[in-house]
Amino acid sequence: MQEKLRRVLNVVTDRMFIKTAFFLFFVFCVIQLFRFEAWAKGEGAFVARPEAVAGILPVGHFTSFFGMVRGAGWDTVLPAGLVIIIGALAVSLLFKRGFCGYICPVGTFWEYGALIGRKVFGHNFKMPKWVDYIGRGFQILFTTACVAILMSVSLAEVLQFRKMPYMAVADLKIMHEFAHPVFLIAIIICMGISLFLSPLWCRYLCPVGGLYALVGLASPCKVHRDEDACIHCGKCAHACHTLIDPSQVKTVNSTVCDGCMDCVKVCPVEDCLEAKAFGRVKIAPWMWAAGVVVLWLFIYFFARALGAWHTSISPETFKQYINMGILESTTKGFL
């Protein structure tokens, strides 16, 4: 019985199992959002508008988030976006780039491409070190520039932005944009690249991931290596989907580490590679994964209990906005 429980625990705390579950939930929410749109256009029965898709709007919601930090108050139009940002920052602070590694649906899509590549070719191909350093440095600079720009938006503009009818349906708008041929071609190209080189968008370009990576540097939870026990078998480096070689460092501080725990799981030497909090308290691989999920769900349910998750806009108002022709416009499709 204990062995069966252990196997079940290993399955449900497996990172790809968790990522797939969150990804399928996101897909379900997108479908529900399109059904809500159909109702608004008089083409179907009423379906409650899902809030979680709002997380796909990083520019709009980070503008609102930084405005909130500076005194603009809480966004009541699409508050779920702020909750998701706060949750992602909290997960990153405690469990490194945990949001990217366990939750982000966009990263999950690219990572499935990389996973297929590893199955076909045996591994993903590494970029030359100098290219990797430049790429990761660019992500940090790009992230810093994006944060600076969003922080510079005046509070008056933030408040005005929140009141725009466009912002209320921006999540639906961007999902329409993803179906545009240009986006579909870009998605296919990125998936093809991921087959060979791992998710380059997540590693070198995504400013949101860059921010969470910087926050993750302050995480007290990291993978540590016992240099005396290490036999340099290379299994940890081969298992790492972010192409880190833990056998070359005492503590894994890399900005691309998302706490997948694969290196810890494959290490053949007991207690050689271990995840620890503050360098002392051992964290079993399943506990790390469970910690990410529990923290994320706690913030979600706490926000719901406070009434900070659902929009204050009525379905009838959304119906008016959707029928204003906003979704047909392509001038602001990159929010």
DRENDO-1510 file (C-alpha; in Angstrom, 1 decimal, always signed):
<recs>
REC; n; res; u; v; w
REC; 1; MET; +0.0; +0.0; +0.0 .
REC; 2; GLN; +2.8; +2.4; +0.9 .
REC; 3; GLU; +4.5; +1.7; -2.4 .
REC; 4; LYS; +1.3; +2.4; -4.4 .
REC; 5; LEU; +0.9; +5.7; -2.5 .
REC; 6; ARG; +4.5; +6.6; -3.2 .
REC; 7; ARG; +4.0; +6.0; -6.9 .
REC; 8; VAL; +0.7; +8.0; -7.0 .
REC; 9; LEU; +2.5; +10.8; -5.1 .
REC; 10; ASN; +5.4; +10.8; -7.6 .
REC; 11; VAL; +2.9; +11.0; -10.5 .
REC; 12; VAL; +0.7; +13.8; -9.2 .
REC; 13; THR; +3.8; +15.9; -8.2 .
REC; 14; ASP; +5.6; +15.3; -11.4 .
REC; 15; ARG; +6.3; +18.7; -13.0 .
REC; 16; MET; +5.0; +17.8; -16.5 .
REC; 17; PHE; +1.8; +16.3; -14.9 .
REC; 18; ILE; +1.2; +19.6; -13.0 .
REC; 19; LYS; +2.0; +21.7; -16.1 .
REC; 20; THR; -0.3; +19.7; -18.2 .
REC; 21; ALA; -3.1; +20.0; -15.7 .
REC; 22; PHE; -2.8; +23.8; -15.6 .
REC; 23; PHE; -2.5; +23.9; -19.4 .
REC; 24; LEU; -5.7; +21.9; -19.8 .
REC; 25; PHE; -7.4; +24.2; -17.3 .
REC; 26; PHE; -6.3; +27.2; -19.3 .
REC; 27; VAL; -7.6; +25.7; -22.6 .
REC; 28; PHE; -10.9; +25.0; -20.9 .
REC; 29; CYS; -11.1; +28.6; -19.8 .
REC; 30; VAL; -10.4; +29.8; -23.3 .
REC; 31; ILE; -13.2; +27.6; -24.7 .
REC; 32; GLN; -15.5; +29.0; -22.0 .
REC; 33; LEU; -14.5; +32.5; -23.0 .
REC; 34; PHE; -15.4; +31.9; -26.6 .
REC; 35; ARG; -18.7; +30.4; -25.5 .
REC; 36; PHE; -19.3; +33.6; -23.5 .
REC; 37; GLU; -18.6; +35.6; -26.6 .
REC; 38; ALA; -21.0; +33.5; -28.6 .
REC; 39; TRP; -23.7; +34.3; -26.0 .
REC; 40; ALA; -22.9; +38.0; -26.2 .
REC; 41; LYS; -23.5; +37.8; -29.9 .
REC; 42; GLY; -26.7; +36.0; -29.5 .
REC; 43; GLU; -25.3; +32.7; -30.9 .
REC; 44; GLY; -25.5; +30.5; -27.9 .
REC; 45; ALA; -26.6; +29.9; -24.3 .
REC; 46; PHE; -25.2; +31.9; -21.4 .
REC; 47; VAL; -21.9; +30.7; -20.0 .
REC; 48; ALA; -20.2; +32.4; -17.1 .
REC; 49; ARG; -17.2; +34.5; -18.2 .
REC; 50; PRO; -13.9; +32.8; -17.0 .
REC; 51; GLU; -11.4; +35.1; -15.3 .
REC; 52; ALA; -8.2; +33.1; -15.6 .
REC; 53; VAL; -7.6; +34.0; -19.3 .
REC; 54; ALA; -6.8; +37.5; -18.1 .
REC; 55; GLY; -3.3; +36.2; -17.2 .
REC; 56; ILE; -2.4; +36.2; -20.9 .
REC; 57; LEU; -2.2; +40.0; -20.9 .
REC; 58; PRO; +1.2; +40.8; -19.4 .
REC; 59; VAL; +1.6; +44.4; -20.7 .
REC; 60; GLY; -1.8; +45.5; -19.7 .
REC; 61; HIS; -1.8; +43.9; -16.3 .
REC; 62; PHE; +1.8; +44.8; -15.4 .
REC; 63; THR; +0.9; +48.4; -16.3 .
REC; 64; SER; -2.0; +48.1; -13.8 .
REC; 65; PHE; +0.2; +46.2; -11.3 .
REC; 66; PHE; +3.0; +48.8; -11.2 .
REC; 67; GLY; +0.3; +51.5; -11.0 .
REC; 68; MET; -1.2; +49.7; -8.0 .
REC; 69; VAL; +2.2; +49.6; -6.3 .
REC; 70; ARG; +2.4; +53.4; -6.8 .
REC; 71; GLY; -1.1; +54.1; -5.5 .
REC; 72; ALA; -3.6; +53.6; -8.3 .
REC; 73; GLY; -5.6; +51.1; -6.2 .
REC; 74; TRP; -7.0; +47.7; -7.2 .
REC; 75; ASP; -8.1; +46.9; -10.7 .
REC; 76; THR; -11.8; +45.9; -10.6 .
REC; 77; VAL; -12.2; +45.4; -14.4 .
REC; 78; LEU; -9.9; +42.3; -14.8 .
REC; 79; PRO; -8.6; +41.8; -11.2 .
REC; 80; ALA; -7.6; +38.2; -11.9 .
REC; 81; GLY; -4.7; +39.5; -13.9 .
REC; 82; LEU; -3.3; +41.2; -10.8 .
REC; 83; VAL; -3.9; +38.1; -8.7 .
REC; 84; ILE; -2.0; +36.0; -11.2 .
REC; 85; ILE; +0.9; +38.4; -11.2 .
REC; 86; ILE; +1.1; +38.5; -7.4 .
REC; 87; GLY; +0.9; +34.7; -7.3 .
REC; 88; ALA; +3.7; +34.3; -9.8 .
REC; 89; LEU; +5.9; +36.7; -7.9 .
REC; 90; ALA; +5.2; +34.9; -4.7 .
REC; 91; VAL; +6.0; +31.5; -6.2 .
REC; 92; SER; +9.2; +32.9; -7.8 .
REC; 93; LEU; +10.3; +34.4; -4.5 .
REC; 94; LEU; +9.9; +31.1; -2.7 .
REC; 95; PHE; +10.6; +28.5; -5.4 .
REC; 96; LYS; +12.8; +30.3; -8.0 .
REC; 97; ARG; +11.3; +30.4; -11.5 .
REC; 98; GLY; +8.4; +28.1; -10.3 .
REC; 99; PHE; +5.7; +29.9; -12.2 .
REC; 100; CYS; +7.5; +29.3; -15.5 .
REC; 101; GLY; +8.4; +25.8; -14.6 .
REC; 102; TYR; +5.1; +24.5; -13.3 .
REC; 103; ILE; +2.2; +26.8; -14.3 .
REC; 104; CYS; +2.7; +29.1; -17.3 .
REC; 105; PRO; +0.6; +27.8; -20.2 .
REC; 106; VAL; +2.7; +29.5; -22.9 .
REC; 107; GLY; +5.9; +27.9; -21.6 .
REC; 108; THR; +4.1; +24.6; -21.4 .
REC; 109; PHE; +3.4; +24.7; -25.1 .
REC; 110; TRP; +7.0; +25.4; -26.0 .
REC; 111; GLU; +8.3; +22.9; -23.5 .
REC; 112; TYR; +6.2; +20.1; -25.1 .
REC; 113; GLY; +8.1; +20.9; -28.3 .
REC; 114; ALA; +11.4; +20.6; -26.5 .
REC; 115; LEU; +10.2; +17.3; -24.9 .
REC; 116; ILE; +9.4; +15.9; -28.3 .
REC; 117; GLY; +12.8; +16.9; -29.4 .
REC; 118; ARG; +14.5; +15.1; -26.5 .
REC; 119; LYS; +12.5; +12.0; -27.3 .
REC; 120; VAL; +13.4; +12.1; -31.0 .
REC; 121; PHE; +17.1; +13.2; -30.8 .
REC; 122; GLY; +17.9; +12.1; -27.2 .
REC; 123; HIS; +18.6; +15.7; -26.1 .
REC; 124; ASN; +18.1; +19.4; -26.9 .
REC; 125; PHE; +21.1; +21.1; -28.5 .
REC; 126; LYS; +22.9; +23.7; -26.5 .
REC; 127; MET; +23.8; +27.1; -27.9 .
REC; 128; PRO; +27.5; +28.1; -27.7 .
REC; 129; LYS; +28.2; +29.5; -24.2 .
REC; 130; TRP; +28.9; +33.0; -25.5 .
REC; 131; VAL; +25.6; +33.0; -27.4 .
REC; 132; ASP; +23.8; +31.7; -24.3 .
REC; 133; TYR; +25.4; +34.4; -22.1 .
REC; 134; ILE; +24.4; +37.2; -24.5 .
REC; 135; GLY; +20.9; +35.8; -24.9 .
REC; 136; ARG; +20.3; +35.6; -21.1 .
REC; 137; GLY; +21.9; +39.0; -20.6 .
REC; 138; PHE; +19.6; +40.4; -23.3 .
REC; 139; GLN; +16.6; +39.0; -21.5 .
REC; 140; ILE; +17.6; +40.8; -18.3 .
REC; 141; LEU; +18.2; +44.1; -20.1 .
REC; 142; PHE; +14.9; +43.7; -22.0 .
REC; 143; THR; +13.1; +43.0; -18.7 .
REC; 144; THR; +14.6; +46.0; -17.0 .
REC; 145; ALA; +13.7; +48.2; -19.9 .
REC; 146; CYS; +10.1; +46.9; -19.9 .
REC; 147; VAL; +9.7; +47.4; -16.2 .
REC; 148; ALA; +11.1; +51.0; -16.4 .
REC; 149; ILE; +8.7; +51.9; -19.2 .
REC; 150; LEU; +5.7; +50.4; -17.4 .
REC; 151; MET; +6.7; +52.1; -14.2 .
REC; 152; SER; +6.9; +55.5; -16.0 .
REC; 153; VAL; +3.2; +55.4; -17.0 .
REC; 154; SER; +1.4; +58.0; -15.0 .
REC; 155; LEU; -1.3; +57.1; -12.5 .
REC; 156; ALA; -3.8; +59.1; -14.4 .
REC; 157; GLU; -3.0; +57.1; -17.5 .
REC; 158; VAL; -3.3; +53.8; -15.6 .
REC; 159; LEU; -6.7; +54.8; -14.2 .
REC; 160; GLN; -7.9; +55.8; -17.7 .
REC; 161; PHE; -6.5; +52.7; -19.2 .
REC; 162; ARG; -8.5; +50.5; -16.8 .
REC; 163; LYS; -11.7; +52.2; -17.8 .
REC; 164; MET; -11.3; +51.6; -21.5 .
REC; 165; PRO; -13.9; +49.2; -22.9 .
REC; 166; TYR; -11.0; +47.6; -24.9 .
REC; 167; MET; -9.2; +46.6; -21.7 .
REC; 168; ALA; -12.3; +44.8; -20.4 .
REC; 169; VAL; -12.3; +42.4; -23.4 .
REC; 170; ALA; -8.5; +42.4; -24.1 .
REC; 171; ASP; -8.2; +38.8; -23.0 .
REC; 172; LEU; -10.7; +37.8; -25.7 .
REC; 173; LYS; -9.1; +40.1; -28.2 .
REC; 174; ILE; -5.7; +38.5; -27.8 .
REC; 175; MET; -7.1; +35.0; -28.1 .
REC; 176; HIS; -8.6; +36.1; -31.5 .
REC; 177; GLU; -5.1; +37.5; -32.4 .
REC; 178; PHE; -3.5; +34.1; -31.7 .
REC; 179; ALA; -5.8; +32.6; -34.4 .
REC; 180; HIS; -4.4; +35.1; -37.0 .
REC; 181; PRO; -2.3; +33.5; -39.7 .
REC; 182; VAL; +0.8; +35.6; -38.8 .
REC; 183; PHE; +0.6; +34.3; -35.2 .
REC; 184; LEU; +0.0; +30.8; -36.3 .
REC; 185; ILE; +3.0; +30.9; -38.5 .
REC; 186; ALA; +5.1; +32.3; -35.7 .
REC; 187; ILE; +3.8; +29.6; -33.3 .
REC; 188; ILE; +4.8; +26.9; -35.8 .
REC; 189; ILE; +8.3; +28.3; -36.2 .
REC; 190; CYS; +8.8; +28.6; -32.5 .
REC; 191; MET; +7.6; +25.1; -32.0 .
REC; 192; GLY; +10.1; +23.9; -34.6 .
REC; 193; ILE; +12.9; +25.7; -32.9 .
REC; 194; SER; +11.9; +24.3; -29.5 .
REC; 195; LEU; +12.3; +20.8; -30.9 .
REC; 196; PHE; +16.0; +21.4; -31.4 .
REC; 197; LEU; +17.0; +24.2; -29.0 .
REC; 198; SER; +14.6; +24.1; -26.1 .
REC; 199; PRO; +12.1; +27.0; -25.5 .
REC; 200; LEU; +14.3; +30.0; -26.6 .
REC; 201; TRP; +11.5; +32.4; -26.0 .
REC; 202; CYS; +11.4; +31.5; -22.3 .
REC; 203; ARG; +15.2; +31.5; -22.0 .
REC; 204; TYR; +16.2; +34.6; -23.9 .
REC; 205; LEU; +13.2; +36.8; -24.8 .
REC; 206; CYS; +10.2; +36.6; -22.4 .
REC; 207; PRO; +10.4; +39.8; -20.2 .
REC; 208; VAL; +7.8; +38.3; -17.8 .
REC; 209; GLY; +10.0; +35.2; -17.3 .
REC; 210; GLY; +13.0; +37.5; -16.9 .
REC; 211; LEU; +11.3; +39.4; -14.1 .
REC; 212; TYR; +10.4; +36.1; -12.3 .
REC; 213; ALA; +14.0; +34.9; -12.9 .
REC; 214; LEU; +15.4; +38.0; -11.1 .
REC; 215; VAL; +12.9; +37.6; -8.3 .
REC; 216; GLY; +13.9; +33.9; -8.1 .
REC; 217; LEU; +17.5; +34.9; -7.3 .
REC; 218; ALA; +16.3; +35.9; -3.9 .
REC; 219; SER; +14.7; +32.5; -3.3 .
REC; 220; PRO; +15.9; +30.7; -0.1 .
REC; 221; CYS; +15.2; +27.3; -1.8 .
REC; 222; LYS; +17.9; +26.0; -4.1 .
REC; 223; VAL; +19.6; +22.9; -5.3 .
REC; 224; HIS; +22.9; +22.2; -3.5 .
REC; 225; ARG; +25.6; +19.7; -4.4 .
REC; 226; ASP; +28.0; +17.9; -2.1 .
REC; 227; GLU; +31.3; +18.3; -3.9 .
REC; 228; ASP; +32.9; +15.4; -2.0 .
REC; 229; ALA; +30.1; +13.0; -2.8 .
REC; 230; CYS; +29.7; +13.9; -6.5 .
REC; 231; ILE; +31.0; +11.3; -9.0 .
REC; 232; HIS; +30.6; +13.5; -12.0 .
REC; 233; CYS; +28.5; +11.0; -13.9 .
REC; 234; GLY; +26.8; +13.7; -15.9 .
REC; 235; LYS; +23.2; +12.4; -15.3 .
REC; 236; CYS; +22.1; +15.6; -13.7 .
REC; 237; ALA; +23.2; +17.7; -16.7 .
REC; 238; HIS; +21.6; +15.3; -19.1 .
REC; 239; ALA; +18.3; +15.4; -17.2 .
REC; 240; CYS; +18.1; +19.2; -16.9 .
REC; 241; HIS; +15.7; +20.6; -19.5 .
REC; 242; THR; +17.1; +24.1; -18.9 .
REC; 243; LEU; +20.5; +22.9; -19.9 .
REC; 244; ILE; +22.2; +23.6; -16.6 .
REC; 245; ASP; +25.1; +21.4; -15.4 .
REC; 246; PRO; +24.7; +21.1; -11.6 .
REC; 247; SER; +27.9; +19.0; -11.4 .
REC; 248; GLN; +29.9; +22.2; -12.1 .
REC; 249; VAL; +28.6; +24.3; -9.2 .
REC; 250; LYS; +28.1; +24.0; -5.5 .
REC; 251; THR; +24.7; +25.7; -5.5 .
REC; 252; VAL; +22.5; +26.1; -8.5 .
REC; 253; ASN; +21.9; +29.9; -8.7 .
REC; 254; SER; +21.2; +30.1; -12.5 .
REC; 255; THR; +18.4; +32.4; -13.6 .
REC; 256; VAL; +17.0; +29.7; -15.8 .
REC; 257; CYS; +16.5; +27.1; -13.1 .
REC; 258; ASP; +12.8; +26.6; -12.5 .
REC; 259; GLY; +13.1; +24.0; -9.7 .
REC; 260; CYS; +12.1; +21.0; -11.9 .
REC; 261; MET; +14.0; +18.7; -9.5 .
REC; 262; ASP; +14.9; +16.4; -12.4 .
REC; 263; CYS; +18.6; +16.6; -11.5 .
REC; 264; VAL; +17.9; +15.6; -7.9 .
REC; 265; LYS; +15.7; +12.7; -8.9 .
REC; 266; VAL; +18.3; +11.1; -11.3 .
REC; 267; CYS; +21.4; +11.6; -9.1 .
REC; 268; PRO; +22.7; +8.1; -8.2 .
REC; 269; VAL; +24.5; +9.2; -5.1 .
REC; 270; GLU; +22.4; +9.6; -2.0 .
REC; 271; ASP; +22.3; +13.1; -0.6 .
REC; 272; CYS; +24.7; +14.4; -3.2 .
REC; 273; LEU; +22.2; +16.7; -5.0 .
REC; 274; GLU; +19.5; +18.1; -2.6 .
REC; 275; ALA; +17.0; +20.9; -2.7 .
REC; 276; LYS; +17.3; +22.9; +0.5 .
REC; 277; ALA; +15.7; +25.9; +2.1 .
REC; 278; PHE; +18.3; +28.4; +3.5 .
REC; 279; GLY; +20.9; +25.8; +2.7 .
REC; 280; ARG; +19.8; +23.7; +5.7 .
REC; 281; VAL; +16.3; +22.3; +5.5 .
REC; 282; LYS; +16.0; +19.5; +3.0 .
REC; 283; ILE; +13.1; +19.6; +0.5 .
REC; 284; ALA; +12.1; +16.4; -1.1 .
REC; 285; PRO; +11.3; +16.7; -4.9 .
REC; 286; TRP; +7.6; +16.1; -4.3 .
REC; 287; MET; +7.5; +18.7; -1.6 .
REC; 288; TRP; +9.0; +21.3; -3.9 .
REC; 289; ALA; +6.3; +20.6; -6.5 .
REC; 290; ALA; +3.6; +20.5; -3.9 .
REC; 291; GLY; +4.8; +23.7; -2.4 .
REC; 292; VAL; +4.4; +25.5; -5.8 .
REC; 293; VAL; +0.9; +24.2; -6.3 .
REC; 294; VAL; -0.3; +24.8; -2.7 .
REC; 295; LEU; +1.0; +28.4; -2.7 .
REC; 296; TRP; -0.6; +29.1; -6.0 .
REC; 297; LEU; -3.9; +27.7; -5.1 .
REC; 298; PHE; -3.8; +29.4; -1.7 .
REC; 299; ILE; -3.4; +32.8; -3.3 .
REC; 300; TYR; -6.2; +32.0; -5.8 .
REC; 301; PHE; -8.7; +30.9; -3.2 .
REC; 302; PHE; -7.7; +33.7; -0.8 .
REC; 303; ALA; -8.4; +36.2; -3.6 .
REC; 304; ARG; -11.7; +34.7; -4.3 .
REC; 305; ALA; -12.6; +34.8; -0.6 .
REC; 306; LEU; -11.8; +38.5; -0.6 .
REC; 307; GLY; -13.9; +39.2; -3.7 .
REC; 308; ALA; -10.7; +40.2; -5.5 .
REC; 309; TRP; -10.8; +37.6; -8.4 .
REC; 310; HIS; -14.1; +38.3; -10.3 .
REC; 311; THR; -14.7; +41.4; -12.4 .
REC; 312; SER; -17.1; +44.1; -11.3 .
REC; 313; ILE; -18.5; +44.5; -14.8 .
REC; 314; SER; -21.8; +42.8; -15.5 .
REC; 315; PRO; -22.3; +40.3; -18.3 .
REC; 316; GLU; -24.7; +42.8; -20.0 .
REC; 317; THR; -21.9; +45.4; -20.1 .
REC; 318; PHE; -19.5; +42.9; -21.5 .
REC; 319; LYS; -22.1; +42.1; -24.1 .
REC; 320; GLN; -22.2; +45.7; -25.1 .
REC; 321; TYR; -18.4; +45.9; -25.4 .
REC; 322; ILE; -18.2; +42.8; -27.4 .
REC; 323; ASN; -20.8; +44.1; -29.9 .
REC; 324; MET; -19.0; +47.4; -30.3 .
REC; 325; GLY; -16.6; +45.9; -32.8 .
REC; 326; ILE; -13.6; +46.1; -30.6 .
REC; 327; LEU; -12.6; +42.5; -31.3 .
REC; 328; GLU; -12.4; +43.2; -35.0 .
REC; 329; SER; -9.8; +46.0; -34.5 .
REC; 330; THR; -6.2; +45.0; -35.0 .
REC; 331; THR; -4.6; +48.2; -33.7 .
REC; 332; LYS; -4.1; +47.1; -30.1 .
REC; 333; GLY; -3.7; +43.3; -30.4 .
REC; 334; PHE; -0.5; +43.0; -28.6 .
REC; 335; LEU; -1.7; +43.8; -25.0 .
</recs>
